[in-house]
């Protein structure tokens, strides 16, 4: 396929590239559909807006989710939009990633295992101008998915009836990323996002022995808003090495909230229903900073720090409250700077660790997360890559009747890194 433009230049799109584009477009539709399905089974997802998801690419996830200071060189770094200014002017980058997680849940008396799998995110990036990199991404901001069985007392008696609480949903984020290099080594970034989603909660009461039916209390909370995040990166050569510094910030953002509730029985007839606008909640102010050092032999050491002011979110937490949170991560990567004959020597290797305070305090117990990560990159001949990351994560506590959660998660990312437009010689 040929395109003729002015000044006697000609450009060609390879057949292989077009095939990859078609494959990506086929993946896009099911990804949008799956994005709204459960991405977690954590019991803590029933509180607030659910479990906050990392925006890290699989590459960064293998380094403990670090990357605030790293440029988008060979991958798309959505942790900081300023990184997009580092995109290669001759390449389009497509990224599709998914994850699968094996979870163990333990209380003082019980334990349970679960398996979750989903498409995590899709993104595209390219150079839009001489010093301007641009991209788009679709990813979850938060996820909700739980099912809890319990009992309730019949009013005025000591008898009980079984109740099941279930919920699903979360907040999705469609983002437009922009990175502009103001001068050599210094870039500014802006991510503009549309956020939307819902929390679908059903309380199912089983008492056929009392009134001969099962009753459902369904509550739906819908939210939407525009969201902006700002960032910068500064890279400085120090001999044959590079020192990198980055930071991002977003300000408190109000979520427009709409509430709907209905109570119905086995016959699906409505016993009661209501719809109304309710008090809005907020995405909190957040500040994040990162520092990285890369030497001439291909080793990169990176660390990130984050602060989120969740006390301004005005979220109603059952049996608990929100708190301001701090978190940190550390990552190490080895990526060879020259090609070797051995395939193993051309692979990239990563290790990382992280600690994150969650925004929940439940029954007087702070909910924290910590974990270890590892990752590899499998290069392909055409410049594309398969990225794989493993994460071990421990969350929560079994004190005060709560749940300690252990996750073993595998993330897989497919990065199509293609020379879409190839300049031929003058004719």
N, C-alpha and C positions, 0 to 999 in steps of 0.2 A: 504494500500500500504506500503510495507516494503523495507528498504534499509539496507544492511549489510555492515559494514565497519570494519577496523582493530581494534585490541585491545578489541574485544568482546563487543563493543558498538552497540546498534541498535537504529534507529531513526524512527519515524512514522509521517506521515502527515495526519491530520484528514480529513474526508470527508467534514466536514463543511468548513474547510479552502480551500479545492480544489474548492468547489462550489463558494466561495467568489472570488477566483482567476479567475475562468471562468467569473464571473460577471464583474470583473474589466477589463478583456481583452475585453469583449464585449463593455464596456464603452469606451475603449481607442480609437477605430477606429472612432466613431462619434465625439469624443472629438477633434481629430486632424483635422477633417473636419470643425467642428464648430469654431475652434480657429481662422480660417482665416476670419470668418464672422464678421459683425459689433458687437462691444461690447459697443458702445456708440452712442449717437446722439447729442453730444455737438457741438455747433457751433464753439467752440475754437479748435476742433480737426482738422480743416482745416489748421491750422498753424503748421509749422515745421514737427516734426515726429508724431504729434498727442498728445493725452492725455496719460501721463505717468501713468501706472498701478502700484498699490502696489503689492509687492511680498508676503505680509503677508498672512499666513494661516488664516482661519476663526477664529481660537482661538485668534491670535494676532489682527485681525481686530476688534474684540469686545473690545479690550483694546486700542483703538485709533491707531491701527497699530504699537504698540510698540513691541519690542522683540529682539533688538540687543544684549542684555545681557542675554536673557533667553535660557536655554538648551532645546534640543528636548526630553523632557520627556513626553511621551504619545502623542506627535504630532510632525510634521515635521516643523521646523523653518527655512524657506528659507531666512530669513532676514540676517542670519549669518551662513555660512557653518561650523564654529567652533562648533556650537551647536550640530552637528551630532555625536560628540564624546560622547555625553550623551545618545545615543540610547541604549536600553536594548539589551544585547547580545543574548537573547533567543527569540527576537521578530522581525518580519517583520512588517513594518507599511506602509499601502497604504492609500492614501488620494485623494479623488475626490471632487471637490468643484465647485459650480455654484453660479450665482447671478441673481437677477432681480431688476430692478431699475425703479422707477416712477419719471419722471423729469418734472419740470415746467420751462418754458423759458419766460422771460419778458423783453420787451423793454419799452421805454416811451409811446409807442402807441399800442403795440400788446402783446399778450400772447399766449402760446401754451403748450400743454402737450404731453408727449411721454412715451412709455414703451419699455424697452430693457431687454432681458434675454439671458443668454449664459452660457455655461460651462466655468468656469474661469481657472482651472488649474488641473493638475494631477501629483502626485508625489509618490515616493517610497523611503523607507529608511531602512537600516539594518546595523548591526555590521559586518564589513568586517575583522576585526582583533581584537586583545586584546584591543588596545587603539585607534582603527580606525573605525569611522563610515562613511558610504557612502550612497549616494542616487542620484536619478535622478528626474528631474521635467520638465514639459512642461507647459509654461505659457506665457501670452502676456507681452511684455515690453511696448508697446504703442498701442493705438487703434484709428482708424479714422472712422467716420461715421457721415455724415451730408447731409442735403438737404436744399438749400437756394434759394428762388425765388426773382427775381429782374427785373430791366429794363435796357436797353441800348438805347442810342440815335443812330438813323440812321445818319451816317456821313454826315455832311453838312446841316442837317435839325433839327427841333425841335421835330420831331416825334420819338416815342419810340417803341421798340418791346420787348416782354417778354423773359427772360433768366432764366434758372435754373442751379444752380451749385450743383453738388452732388459728394461725395467722400466716399470711403470705403477702408479698409485695416488696416495696422499697422505693427508692428514688433513683431515676435514671438521669444521665447527664449527656447532652449533645453539645460538644464544645468546638469552638473555632479558635485555633492557636496561632499566634503571631509572634515572631522573633525578629527584631531589627537591630543590626549591628550599627551603632553610632560611630564608632571608630575602632581601629584594630584592637581586639582583645576585650571590648566592652559592648554588651548587648542588653537591650530591654525587651520585655515580653508582656503580652496581654492574652489572656484566655477569656473569651466571652462564651457563656454557657446558658442553655435553656434547661432548667431542671423541672422534672415532673414525675409524678408517681402516686401510688395509693397504698394504704394499709387496709387489708381486708381481714377482719377479725370475726370469727364465729364462735359463740358459746353454745354448745349443744348440751341440753339437759335431758337425760334419759330417765323418765319416770312413768313407764307404761303401767306399772302396778298401782299408780296413784290415780292418774287421769286417763290412762290407756293410750298415751301418745308421747312422741318426742318433740321437744320445742327447741327452736333455733333462734338465737339472738345475734343478728348479723349487723356489724358496724363497719362502715367504709369511710375512710378519711382520705381525701384527695388534696394534693398540694402541687403548686407550680410557682416558678419564679425565674427571673433572669439573675445570673450570677457572674461576677467578674473577679479575676485573680490577676495580680500584677507580679512581675519578677524582673530580676536582672542577673547577669553573669559577667564575671571578669576573669579573663585568662591571661597569665603572664609567663613568658618564657624565662626560665632560670637556668642558664647554661643549656644543656641538652634535655632538661626536664621542664615540666609545665605545672605551675601552681594555679588552681582554679577556686574561685569563690562565687557563691550564688545565694540568692534569697528570694522568697515569695511572700506575698501578703494578700489577704482578702478581708473585706470589712463585713460587719454583720449584715445579713441579707434576709429580708422578711419573706416567708413562704405564704402565699395566698392559700387559705385552707377552707375546704368545703366538707361538711359532715352529713352523712346519711345513715339512718338506722331503721331496721325493720325486724319485727318479731313474727315468726310464722311457725306452723306445725307440720306434721307429716304430710298433710294434704296440700302443702305449699300455699295455703291461704294466709294472707296477712292478718295478724291479730292486732298489729300496731305498726305505724311507720312515721318517720319524721325526717325532714331535710332542712338544713340551715347552714349559714355561715358561722364559723366559730372563731375564737381568738386565734390569731396567726402565731405560728412559731417562727424561729429564726435559725438560719445557718450562722454559726458564731464567727467572730473575728478570729483570724488565725495568722500566725507568723512562723515562717520556716526558714532555716539557714543551712547552708552546706559548704563544706570545704573538701577539696580533693587535691591529690598530688600524683602526678604521672611521670615515671622516669623513662629514659630512652630505651629500656629493655622491654617495655610493654606492661610493666606493673602499675596498677592504679589503686591507690588507697583513698577511700572516701568516707566521710562521716556527715550525718545530718542531725539537726535538732529541730523540734517542733513544739509550739505552744498554741493551744486552742482555748478560747474563752467561752466555754460551754455554759457558764452560769447565766449568760445573757440570752440563751436560746429560748427561755420560757417554756420548756417542755414539762409536761406533767408526768412524773415518774411514780408508778404505783409502788408503795412501800419503800420509796427512796427519793433521791434527788440527783441533780446534775452537779458536776464539779468542773473547774478548769483543769486542763490536762497538759502534761509534759511528756515528751517522748524523744528517744534518740536511737540512732542506728549506725552501724559500722560495716563497711564492705571492702573486700579486696578482690581485684581482678587481675588475671594474667592474659593478655592478648598479644600474641607475637607481632612484632613490627615488620617482619619480612616473611616471605613464603618459604616453606620447607617442603622437602620431598615427602616426608612422613605426614600422613593425615592427622595423627594424634598431636603433632607439634603445631599444626595449623588451627587446632581447636582453641576456644577460649574457656578459661576456668575461673570460677567465682566461689567466694565464701562470704558469709555475713552473719550478723547478729542484730537483734533489735529489742527494745523495751518500750512499751506504750501504755500509758495510763488511759483506760477507757473513761468515757464521760459519765459513767454510772456509779452511784453509791447506793447499794441495795441492802436494806435492813442493817445499816451501819457498817457494811463491808465494802471497801473500795474494790472495784473490778479492774485488774491489770492484766496485761498480756506481755509475754516475752517469748523469744524464739530464736532458732538458728536456721540458716539457709545455705544452700549450695546450688551451683548452676553450671551449665556448660553450653557452648554454642557449637553446632555442627555446620560448618560452611559447605555450600554447594558451589559447583563450578561456575554457575552464572552469576555469582555474587549474592544470591539469596541465602537465607540462614534458617536453621531450626534451633530455637532456643528452648532449653529445658531447665526448670528450677524446682528444687525440693525445699519444703519448709516444714519445720517442726515448731508447733506453737502451743503454748500452755496459757489458758485463760480462766479467770474466775477462781472460786474457792468452794470447798464443801463445808465451810463454817456457816452457822446460822441457817442451816437447812438449804443452802444454795448448792450450785452445781460447779464442779471442776471439769473443765473441758480441755481435751487434748486433740490437736489436729495434725494429721500428716497429709500435706497437700502437695500435689504435683501440678505444675503449670507448664503448658506447652505453647510456644509462640511460633508462628510461621511468618517470616519477614521476607517479602518479595522486594528485592533491592535491585531495580532494573534501570539500565540506560534506555529510557523510552525513546528519546530523541537523539539520533546520531547524526552528526554533521558530516556530510560527504565533501569531497574536494570540489573546487570551483570547476564549472563546466564551460 
